[in-house]
Amino acid sequence: MDLNRATILGRLTRDPEVRSTPNGKSVASFAVATGRIWTDQNGTKQERTEFHNCVLWGKLADIAGQYLNKGRRVYIEGRIETRSWDGQDGVKRYRTEIVAENLIMLDGPRGDNAQGQASAPQQSKPQQTPPPADSDEIKVEDIPF
């Protein structure tokens, strides 16, 4: 049996870029930074940041585009995929991504916490004016987490 599972908790490095495929399916992409701090053999504090490319599809992509922004803490679960394509210069290019299957928003809408402490996952309701009745805007009540 095989298992392809990725779990990360970090901060968005940029606002999500949301596009639509020719058949109308939404896709969002962004990067998440995760940090690691350790002490080496000499007692010196070391730091390293990794950047993870993330892709979300369908309703999850719409939610990300509406509620996520740069600096926001997120928890992402998904699978790792590597895709390839030929660049304009004829060189074969590769990109490894986490295709998200689950997303949890961990802090306030601006990427900050009220007390500056780590927060548990929460379901906050942003203060917004209601959209027009014919709008395709996603309501917080419709978010599955």
OpenMM code with the backbone's topology and positions (N, CA, C; nanometers):
from openmm import Vec3, app, unit

residues = "MET ASP LEU ASN ARG ALA THR ILE LEU GLY ARG LEU THR ARG ASP PRO GLU VAL ARG SER THR PRO ASN GLY LYS SER VAL ALA SER PHE ALA VAL ALA THR GLY ARG ILE TRP THR ASP GLN ASN GLY THR LYS GLN GLU ARG THR GLU PHE HIS ASN CYS VAL LEU TRP GLY LYS LEU ALA ASP ILE ALA GLY GLN TYR LEU ASN LYS GLY ARG ARG VAL TYR ILE GLU GLY ARG ILE GLU THR ARG SER TRP ASP GLY GLN ASP GLY VAL LYS ARG TYR ARG THR GLU ILE VAL ALA GLU ASN LEU ILE MET LEU ASP GLY PRO ARG GLY ASP ASN ALA GLN GLY GLN ALA SER ALA PRO GLN GLN SER LYS PRO GLN GLN THR PRO PRO PRO ALA ASP SER ASP GLU ILE LYS VAL GLU ASP ILE PRO PHE".split()
positions = [
    Vec3(0.0839, -0.1175, 0.0000),
    Vec3(0.0000, 0.0000, 0.0000),
    Vec3(0.0890, 0.1247, 0.0000),
    Vec3(0.0482, 0.2277, -0.0715),
    Vec3(0.1235, 0.3519, -0.0825),
    Vec3(0.0476, 0.4649, -0.0143),
    Vec3(0.1208, 0.5684, 0.0241),
    Vec3(0.0599, 0.6849, 0.0871),
    Vec3(0.1319, 0.8097, 0.0399),
    Vec3(0.0577, 0.9054, -0.0105),
    Vec3(0.1111, 1.0340, -0.0533),
    Vec3(0.0342, 1.1391, 0.0246),
    Vec3(0.0921, 1.1886, 0.1332),
    Vec3(0.0228, 1.2805, 0.2218),
    Vec3(0.1167, 1.3920, 0.2635),
    Vec3(0.0714, 1.5160, 0.2573),
    Vec3(0.1486, 1.6314, 0.3018),
    Vec3(0.0629, 1.7116, 0.3992),
    Vec3(0.1247, 1.7554, 0.5072),
    Vec3(0.0585, 1.8388, 0.6065),
    Vec3(0.1533, 1.9526, 0.6407),
    Vec3(0.1077, 2.0765, 0.6242),
    Vec3(0.1912, 2.1918, 0.6591),
    Vec3(0.1080, 2.2937, 0.7357),
    Vec3(0.1752, 2.3710, 0.8180),
    Vec3(0.1142, 2.4817, 0.8900),
    Vec3(0.2123, 2.5972, 0.8777),
    Vec3(0.1688, 2.7056, 0.8140),
    Vec3(0.2582, 2.8180, 0.7919),
    Vec3(0.1819, 2.9411, 0.7486),
    Vec3(0.2546, 3.0346, 0.6897),
    Vec3(0.1952, 3.1627, 0.6471),
    Vec3(0.2033, 3.1780, 0.4955),
    Vec3(0.0974, 3.2369, 0.4380),
    Vec3(0.0963, 3.2645, 0.2950),
    Vec3(0.2016, 3.3686, 0.2614),
    Vec3(0.2767, 3.3458, 0.1539),
    Vec3(0.3789, 3.4408, 0.1114),
    Vec3(0.3242, 3.5438, 0.0132),
    Vec3(0.2054, 3.5173, -0.0391),
    Vec3(0.1413, 3.6114, -0.1318),
    Vec3(-0.0087, 3.5834, -0.1320),
    Vec3(-0.0858, 3.6769, -0.1839),
    Vec3(-0.2293, 3.6560, -0.1973),
    Vec3(-0.2539, 3.5430, -0.2967),
    Vec3(-0.3596, 3.4645, -0.2745),
    Vec3(-0.3889, 3.3563, -0.3695),
    Vec3(-0.4204, 3.4121, -0.5090),
    Vec3(-0.3736, 3.3404, -0.6092),
    Vec3(-0.4051, 3.3740, -0.7482),
    Vec3(-0.5128, 3.2756, -0.7928),
    Vec3(-0.6335, 3.3270, -0.8205),
    Vec3(-0.7461, 3.2415, -0.8570),
    Vec3(-0.7734, 3.2568, -1.0062),
    Vec3(-0.7830, 3.1429, -1.0752),
    Vec3(-0.8120, 3.1406, -1.2188),
    Vec3(-0.9240, 3.0408, -1.2430),
    Vec3(-0.9706, 3.0354, -1.3648),
    Vec3(-1.0709, 2.9359, -1.4036),
    Vec3(-1.0193, 2.8578, -1.5223),
    Vec3(-1.0479, 2.7279, -1.5224),
    Vec3(-1.0121, 2.6449, -1.6370),
    Vec3(-1.1114, 2.6739, -1.7493),
    Vec3(-1.0819, 2.6304, -1.8716),
    Vec3(-1.1760, 2.6540, -1.9816),
    Vec3(-1.3166, 2.5974, -1.9548),
    Vec3(-1.3264, 2.4912, -1.8738),
    Vec3(-1.4597, 2.4364, -1.8448),
    Vec3(-1.5231, 2.4995, -1.7212),
    Vec3(-1.4591, 2.6060, -1.6655),
    Vec3(-1.5205, 2.6824, -1.5576),
    Vec3(-1.4832, 2.6412, -1.4167),
    Vec3(-1.3945, 2.5454, -1.4000),
    Vec3(-1.3549, 2.5028, -1.2651),
    Vec3(-1.2503, 2.5995, -1.2100),
    Vec3(-1.2677, 2.6420, -1.0832),
    Vec3(-1.1738, 2.7354, -1.0197),
    Vec3(-1.0490, 2.6632, -0.9732),
    Vec3(-0.9361, 2.7334, -0.9837),
    Vec3(-0.8093, 2.6827, -0.9315),
    Vec3(-0.7357, 2.8003, -0.8677),
    Vec3(-0.6853, 2.7805, -0.7461),
    Vec3(-0.6108, 2.8844, -0.6755),
    Vec3(-0.4695, 2.8328, -0.6487),
    Vec3(-0.3733, 2.9235, -0.6531),
    Vec3(-0.2360, 2.8853, -0.6216),
    Vec3(-0.1730, 2.9931, -0.5350),
    Vec3(-0.0878, 2.9492, -0.4430),
    Vec3(-0.0136, 3.0383, -0.3559),
    Vec3(0.0984, 2.9577, -0.2924),
    Vec3(0.1872, 3.0247, -0.2210),
    Vec3(0.2954, 2.9570, -0.1501),
    Vec3(0.2770, 2.9776, -0.0004),
    Vec3(0.3191, 2.8769, 0.0760),
    Vec3(0.3152, 2.8834, 0.2219),
    Vec3(0.4582, 2.8666, 0.2721),
    Vec3(0.4982, 2.9543, 0.3644),
    Vec3(0.6309, 2.9465, 0.4247),
    Vec3(0.6203, 2.8767, 0.5600),
    Vec3(0.7101, 2.7813, 0.5837),
    Vec3(0.7187, 2.7143, 0.7130),
    Vec3(0.8604, 2.7333, 0.7652),
    Vec3(0.8708, 2.7619, 0.8935),
    Vec3(1.0012, 2.7876, 0.9528),
    Vec3(1.0431, 2.6775, 1.0488),
    Vec3(1.1724, 2.6613, 1.0626),
    Vec3(1.2285, 2.5628, 1.1549),
    Vec3(1.3447, 2.6294, 1.2271),
    Vec3(1.3494, 2.6147, 1.3598),
    Vec3(1.4562, 2.6714, 1.4411),
    Vec3(1.5186, 2.5582, 1.5217),
    Vec3(1.6516, 2.5538, 1.5245),
    Vec3(1.7213, 2.4510, 1.6010),
    Vec3(1.8554, 2.5071, 1.6471),
    Vec3(1.9171, 2.4358, 1.7388),
    Vec3(2.0493, 2.4729, 1.7884),
    Vec3(2.1498, 2.3711, 1.7348),
    Vec3(2.2559, 2.4212, 1.6723),
    Vec3(2.3558, 2.3303, 1.6148),
    Vec3(2.4533, 2.2786, 1.7215),
    Vec3(2.5532, 2.2006, 1.6808),
    Vec3(2.6490, 2.1397, 1.7731),
    Vec3(2.7268, 2.2425, 1.8545),
    Vec3(2.7461, 2.3616, 1.7972),
    Vec3(2.8222, 2.4668, 1.8649),
    Vec3(2.7353, 2.5516, 1.9574),
    Vec3(2.6062, 2.5199, 1.9665),
    Vec3(2.5158, 2.5973, 2.0511),
    Vec3(2.4601, 2.7219, 1.9834),
    Vec3(2.4837, 2.7348, 1.8533),
    Vec3(2.4342, 2.8498, 1.7777),
    Vec3(2.2921, 2.8232, 1.7293),
    Vec3(2.2073, 2.9210, 1.7477),
    Vec3(2.0689, 2.9085, 1.7026),
    Vec3(2.0646, 2.9212, 1.5499),
    Vec3(2.0007, 2.8257, 1.4848),
    Vec3(1.9890, 2.8243, 1.3390),
    Vec3(1.8422, 2.8375, 1.2998),
    Vec3(1.8193, 2.8965, 1.1846),
    Vec3(1.6832, 2.9120, 1.1327),
    Vec3(1.6813, 2.8763, 0.9858),
    Vec3(1.5735, 2.8142, 0.9427),
    Vec3(1.5580, 2.7827, 0.8007),
    Vec3(1.4105, 2.7923, 0.7644),
    Vec3(1.3822, 2.8512, 0.6505),
    Vec3(1.2454, 2.8643, 0.6020),
    Vec3(1.2319, 2.7871, 0.4716),
    Vec3(1.1271, 2.7081, 0.4624),
    Vec3(1.0948, 2.6353, 0.3393),
    Vec3(0.9700, 2.6986, 0.2780),
    Vec3(0.9637, 2.6976, 0.1458),
    Vec3(0.8485, 2.7529, 0.0745),
    Vec3(0.7805, 2.6402, -0.0025),
    Vec3(0.6503, 2.6275, 0.0164),
    Vec3(0.5726, 2.5183, -0.0421),
    Vec3(0.4683, 2.5772, -0.1375),
    Vec3(0.4712, 2.5321, -0.2624),
    Vec3(0.3702, 2.5734, -0.3594),
    Vec3(0.2437, 2.4920, -0.3351),
    Vec3(0.1292, 2.5603, -0.3265),
    Vec3(0.0021, 2.4939, -0.2986),
    Vec3(-0.0982, 2.5244, -0.4087),
    Vec3(-0.1798, 2.4241, -0.4417),
    Vec3(-0.2841, 2.4380, -0.5431),
    Vec3(-0.4146, 2.3882, -0.4835),
    Vec3(-0.5217, 2.4650, -0.5016),
    Vec3(-0.6543, 2.4266, -0.4532),
    Vec3(-0.7504, 2.4306, -0.5704),
    Vec3(-0.8453, 2.3387, -0.5712),
    Vec3(-0.9402, 2.3280, -0.6822),
    Vec3(-1.0837, 2.3464, -0.6339),
    Vec3(-1.1711, 2.3884, -0.7250),
    Vec3(-1.3154, 2.3942, -0.7003),
    Vec3(-1.3546, 2.4923, -0.5918),
    Vec3(-1.4466, 2.4494, -0.5059),
    Vec3(-1.5009, 2.5344, -0.3993),
    Vec3(-1.3905, 2.5789, -0.3032),
    Vec3(-1.2940, 2.4910, -0.2765),
    Vec3(-1.1830, 2.5256, -0.1889),
    Vec3(-1.1011, 2.6410, -0.2476),
    Vec3(-1.0837, 2.6438, -0.3783),
    Vec3(-1.0137, 2.7535, -0.4453),
    Vec3(-1.0915, 2.8838, -0.4313),
    Vec3(-1.2240, 2.8774, -0.4460),
    Vec3(-1.3078, 2.9965, -0.4303),
    Vec3(-1.2978, 3.0520, -0.2883),
    Vec3(-1.2988, 2.9637, -0.1888),
    Vec3(-1.2886, 3.0047, -0.0490),
    Vec3(-1.1535, 3.0716, -0.0236),
    Vec3(-1.0467, 3.0113, -0.0754),
    Vec3(-0.9129, 3.0680, -0.0580),
    Vec3(-0.9044, 3.2071, -0.1198),
    Vec3(-0.9581, 3.2230, -0.2395),
    Vec3(-0.9549, 3.3522, -0.3063),
    Vec3(-1.0326, 3.4588, -0.2320),
    Vec3(-1.1376, 3.4187, -0.1642),
    Vec3(-1.2236, 3.5145, -0.0948),
    Vec3(-1.1714, 3.5505, 0.0446),
    Vec3(-1.1129, 3.4554, 0.1156),
    Vec3(-1.0800, 3.4783, 0.2559),
    Vec3(-0.9313, 3.4818, 0.2900),
    Vec3(-0.8437, 3.4307, 0.2047),
    Vec3(-0.7016, 3.4275, 0.2377),
    Vec3(-0.6279, 3.5464, 0.1794),
    Vec3(-0.5212, 3.5863, 0.2482),
    Vec3(-0.4337, 3.6908, 0.1965),
    Vec3(-0.2936, 3.6713, 0.2528),
    Vec3(-0.1993, 3.7459, 0.1992),
    Vec3(-0.0582, 3.7345, 0.2378),
    Vec3(-0.0442, 3.7492, 0.3892),
    Vec3(0.0366, 3.6604, 0.4495),
    Vec3(0.0638, 3.6667, 0.5922),
    Vec3(-0.0301, 3.5844, 0.6779),
    Vec3(-0.1392, 3.5385, 0.6215),
    Vec3(-0.2382, 3.4620, 0.6987),
    Vec3(-0.1851, 3.3226, 0.7289),
    Vec3(-0.2067, 3.2764, 0.8524),
    Vec3(-0.1643, 3.1413, 0.8913),
    Vec3(-0.2689, 3.0415, 0.8450),
    Vec3(-0.2217, 2.9321, 0.7853),
    Vec3(-0.3114, 2.8268, 0.7367),
    Vec3(-0.2540, 2.6896, 0.7676),
    Vec3(-0.3446, 2.5951, 0.7793),
    Vec3(-0.3102, 2.4538, 0.7929),
    Vec3(-0.3607, 2.3882, 0.6655),
    Vec3(-0.2727, 2.3158, 0.5972),
    Vec3(-0.3102, 2.2535, 0.4696),
    Vec3(-0.2759, 2.1059, 0.4734),
    Vec3(-0.3707, 2.0235, 0.4266),
    Vec3(-0.3486, 1.8805, 0.4068),
    Vec3(-0.3725, 1.8505, 0.2600),
    Vec3(-0.2927, 1.7629, 0.2057),
    Vec3(-0.3124, 1.7258, 0.0664),
    Vec3(-0.2110, 1.6219, 0.0229),
    Vec3(-0.1898, 1.6173, -0.1073),
    Vec3(-0.0950, 1.5213, -0.1635),
    Vec3(0.0094, 1.5989, -0.2435),
    Vec3(0.1252, 1.5386, -0.2605),
    Vec3(0.2340, 1.6017, -0.3346),
    Vec3(0.2292, 1.5543, -0.4794),
    Vec3(0.2357, 1.6501, -0.5703),
    Vec3(0.2394, 1.6182, -0.7133),
    Vec3(0.3489, 1.7014, -0.7790),
    Vec3(0.4158, 1.6410, -0.8768),
    Vec3(0.5141, 1.7129, -0.9566),
    Vec3(0.4646, 1.7141, -1.1000),
    Vec3(0.4577, 1.8332, -1.1567),
    Vec3(0.4156, 1.8439, -1.2966),
    Vec3(0.5318, 1.8966, -1.3787),
    Vec3(0.5281, 1.8717, -1.5072),
    Vec3(0.6356, 1.9167, -1.5952),
    Vec3(0.5760, 1.9789, -1.7206),
    Vec3(0.6534, 2.0685, -1.7814),
    Vec3(0.6142, 2.1322, -1.9062),
    Vec3(0.7396, 2.1807, -1.9762),
    Vec3(0.7271, 2.2099, -2.1042),
    Vec3(0.8388, 2.2640, -2.1806),
    Vec3(0.8289, 2.4157, -2.1793),
    Vec3(0.9349, 2.4816, -2.1325),
    Vec3(0.9390, 2.6272, -2.1273),
    Vec3(0.9501, 2.6870, -2.2665),
    Vec3(0.9343, 2.8180, -2.2739),
    Vec3(0.9437, 2.8862, -2.4032),
    Vec3(1.0824, 2.8728, -2.4640),
    Vec3(1.1819, 2.8494, -2.3783),
    Vec3(1.3181, 2.8320, -2.4278),
    Vec3(1.3479, 2.6870, -2.4646),
    Vec3(1.2454, 2.5986, -2.4588),
    Vec3(1.2613, 2.4596, -2.4962),
    Vec3(1.3136, 2.3697, -2.3855),
    Vec3(1.3389, 2.4261, -2.2676),
    Vec3(1.3909, 2.3483, -2.1549),
    Vec3(1.2735, 2.2907, -2.0762),
    Vec3(1.2844, 2.1631, -2.0405),
    Vec3(1.1803, 2.0985, -1.9617),
    Vec3(1.1848, 2.1519, -1.8191),
    Vec3(1.0720, 2.1959, -1.7667),
    Vec3(1.0615, 2.2529, -1.6327),
    Vec3(0.9778, 2.1610, -1.5449),
    Vec3(1.0058, 2.1652, -1.4145),
    Vec3(0.9331, 2.0841, -1.3162),
    Vec3(0.8896, 2.1721, -1.2011),
    Vec3(0.7754, 2.1386, -1.1426),
    Vec3(0.7256, 2.2106, -1.0253),
    Vec3(0.6576, 2.1097, -0.9338),
    Vec3(0.7017, 2.1053, -0.8086),
    Vec3(0.6406, 2.0176, -0.7093),
    Vec3(0.5451, 2.1010, -0.6257),
    Vec3(0.4225, 2.0515, -0.6095),
    Vec3(0.3169, 2.1261, -0.5418),
    Vec3(0.2419, 2.0369, -0.4438),
    Vec3(0.1802, 2.0997, -0.3466),
    Vec3(0.0863, 2.0305, -0.2596),
    Vec3(-0.0527, 2.0603, -0.3143),
    Vec3(-0.1232, 1.9570, -0.3568),
    Vec3(-0.2608, 1.9725, -0.4028),
    Vec3(-0.3485, 1.9563, -0.2793),
    Vec3(-0.4037, 2.0668, -0.2325),
    Vec3(-0.4753, 2.0692, -0.1048),
    Vec3(-0.6107, 2.0007, -0.1152),
    Vec3(-0.6397, 1.9222, -0.0131),
    Vec3(-0.7699, 1.8573, -0.0005),
    Vec3(-0.8443, 1.9095, 0.1220),
    Vec3(-0.7699, 1.9765, 0.2121),
    Vec3(-0.8290, 2.0337, 0.3318),
    Vec3(-0.7526, 2.1608, 0.3664),
    Vec3(-0.8249, 2.2621, 0.4134),
    Vec3(-0.7664, 2.3911, 0.4473),
    Vec3(-0.8337, 2.4409, 0.5735),
    Vec3(-0.7527, 2.4859, 0.6699),
    Vec3(-0.8070, 2.5482, 0.7904),
    Vec3(-0.7395, 2.6836, 0.8058),
    Vec3(-0.8196, 2.7893, 0.8183),
    Vec3(-0.7686, 2.9240, 0.8413),
    Vec3(-0.7455, 2.9397, 0.9910),
    Vec3(-0.6240, 2.9764, 1.0313),
    Vec3(-0.5880, 2.9730, 1.1724),
    Vec3(-0.5961, 3.1059, 1.2454),
    Vec3(-0.5983, 3.2163, 1.1780),
    Vec3(-0.6045, 3.3435, 1.2484),
    Vec3(-0.6974, 3.4401, 1.1770),
    Vec3(-0.6979, 3.5632, 1.2219),
    Vec3(-0.7888, 3.6643, 1.1687),
    Vec3(-0.7675, 3.6918, 1.0219),
    Vec3(-0.8616, 3.7626, 0.9602),
    Vec3(-0.8575, 3.7864, 0.8166),
    Vec3(-0.7373, 3.8673, 0.7687),
    Vec3(-0.6687, 3.9401, 0.8557),
    Vec3(-0.5537, 4.0178, 0.8121),
    Vec3(-0.4223, 3.9507, 0.8483),
    Vec3(-0.4270, 3.8240, 0.8934),
    Vec3(-0.3048, 3.7526, 0.9272),
    Vec3(-0.2523, 3.7865, 1.0645),
    Vec3(-0.3366, 3.8505, 1.1500),
    Vec3(-0.2894, 3.8869, 1.2827),
    Vec3(-0.3810, 3.8282, 1.3894),
    Vec3(-0.3273, 3.8115, 1.5076),
    Vec3(-0.4048, 3.7641, 1.6213),
    Vec3(-0.4301, 3.8808, 1.7142),
    Vec3(-0.5425, 3.8818, 1.7813),
    Vec3(-0.5773, 3.9909, 1.8708),
    Vec3(-0.4743, 4.0047, 1.9828),
    Vec3(-0.4329, 3.8952, 2.0471),
    Vec3(-0.3376, 3.9023, 2.1570),
    Vec3(-0.1953, 3.8707, 2.1112),
    Vec3(-0.1742, 3.8410, 1.9852),
    Vec3(-0.0416, 3.8079, 1.9355),
    Vec3(0.0033, 3.6683, 1.9757),
    Vec3(-0.0882, 3.5841, 2.0207),
    Vec3(-0.0542, 3.4480, 2.0606),
    Vec3(-0.1012, 3.3518, 1.9530),
    Vec3(-0.0463, 3.2311, 1.9589),
    Vec3(-0.0917, 3.1281, 1.8652),
    Vec3(-0.2374, 3.0985, 1.8947),
    Vec3(-0.3145, 3.0841, 1.7914),
    Vec3(-0.4565, 3.0587, 1.8112),
    Vec3(-0.4930, 2.9207, 1.7606),
    Vec3(-0.5954, 2.8650, 1.8199),
    Vec3(-0.6489, 2.7376, 1.7732),
    Vec3(-0.7348, 2.7649, 1.6513),
    Vec3(-0.7573, 2.6645, 1.5668),
    Vec3(-0.8450, 2.6847, 1.4524),
    Vec3(-0.9807, 2.7367, 1.4990),
    Vec3(-1.0307, 2.8350, 1.4257),
    Vec3(-1.1573, 2.8936, 1.4641),
    Vec3(-1.2412, 2.9223, 1.3421),
    Vec3(-1.3678, 2.9398, 1.3661),
    Vec3(-1.4592, 2.9755, 1.2586),
    Vec3(-1.5076, 3.1164, 1.2868),
    Vec3(-1.4352, 3.2162, 1.2342),
    Vec3(-1.4747, 3.3543, 1.2560),
    Vec3(-1.5633, 3.3990, 1.1414),
    Vec3(-1.6545, 3.4889, 1.1737),
    Vec3(-1.7442, 3.5420, 1.0732),
    Vec3(-1.7006, 3.6841, 1.0412),
    Vec3(-1.6444, 3.7082, 0.9224),
    Vec3(-1.5998, 3.8421, 0.8876),
    Vec3(-1.7179, 3.9380, 0.8793),
    Vec3(-1.6935, 4.0618, 0.9182),
    Vec3(-1.7965, 4.1644, 0.9102),
    Vec3(-1.7997, 4.2162, 0.7670),
    Vec3(-1.9054, 4.1815, 0.6955),
    Vec3(-1.9186, 4.2227, 0.5566),
    Vec3(-2.0627, 4.2614, 0.5307),
    Vec3(-2.0798, 4.3454, 0.4308),
    Vec3(-2.2164, 4.3747, 0.3889),
    Vec3(-2.2644, 4.2573, 0.3066),
    Vec3(-2.3914, 4.2214, 0.3187),
    Vec3(-2.4398, 4.1064, 0.2436),
    Vec3(-2.4309, 4.1300, 0.0934),
    Vec3(-2.3968, 4.0266, 0.0166),
    Vec3(-2.3876, 4.0410, -0.1293),
    Vec3(-2.5274, 4.0483, -0.1901),
    Vec3(-2.5355, 4.0989, -0.3125),
    Vec3(-2.6644, 4.0992, -0.3808),
    Vec3(-2.7176, 3.9561, -0.3945),
    Vec3(-2.8473, 3.9419, -0.4038),
    Vec3(-2.9110, 3.8099, -0.4076),
    Vec3(-2.8617, 3.7237, -0.5240),
    Vec3(-2.8247, 3.7840, -0.6364),
    Vec3(-2.7828, 3.7061, -0.7527),
    Vec3(-2.6309, 3.6821, -0.7560),
    Vec3(-2.5602, 3.7167, -0.6487),
    Vec3(-2.4139, 3.7037, -0.6436),
    Vec3(-2.3725, 3.5581, -0.6217),
    Vec3(-2.2535, 3.5225, -0.6733),
    Vec3(-2.1973, 3.3888, -0.6524),
    Vec3(-2.1015, 3.3874, -0.5344),
    Vec3(-2.1039, 3.4942, -0.4508),
    Vec3(-2.0125, 3.5022, -0.3376),
    Vec3(-2.0389, 3.3890, -0.2398),
    Vec3(-1.9335, 3.3388, -0.1824),
    Vec3(-1.9438, 3.2278, -0.0879),
    Vec3(-1.9769, 3.2833, 0.0496),
    Vec3(-2.0722, 3.2226, 0.1161),
    Vec3(-2.1093, 3.2635, 0.2508),
    Vec3(-2.0296, 3.1815, 0.3510),
    Vec3(-1.9926, 3.2428, 0.4637),
    Vec3(-1.9152, 3.1746, 0.5662),
    Vec3(-1.9892, 3.0505, 0.6127),
    Vec3(-2.1213, 3.0558, 0.6173),
    Vec3(-2.2014, 2.9406, 0.6613),
    Vec3(-2.1843, 2.8204, 0.5669),
    Vec3(-2.1465, 2.8463, 0.4406),
    Vec3(-2.1312, 2.7387, 0.3423),
    Vec3(-1.9940, 2.6709, 0.3499),
    Vec3(-1.9005, 2.7290, 0.4254),
    Vec3(-1.7660, 2.6727, 0.4330),
    Vec3(-1.7731, 2.5455, 0.5161),
    Vec3(-1.7189, 2.4353, 0.4659),
    Vec3(-1.7360, 2.3049, 0.5309),
    Vec3(-1.6477, 2.2816, 0.6525),
    Vec3(-1.5744, 2.3798, 0.7012),
    Vec3(-1.4895, 2.3565, 0.8184),
    Vec3(-1.5020, 2.4671, 0.9174),
] * unit.nanometer
topology = app.Topology()
chain = topology.addChain("A")
for resn in residues:
    res = topology.addResidue(resn, chain)
    for name in ("N", "CA", "C"):
        topology.addAtom(name, app.Element.getBySymbol(name[0]), res)
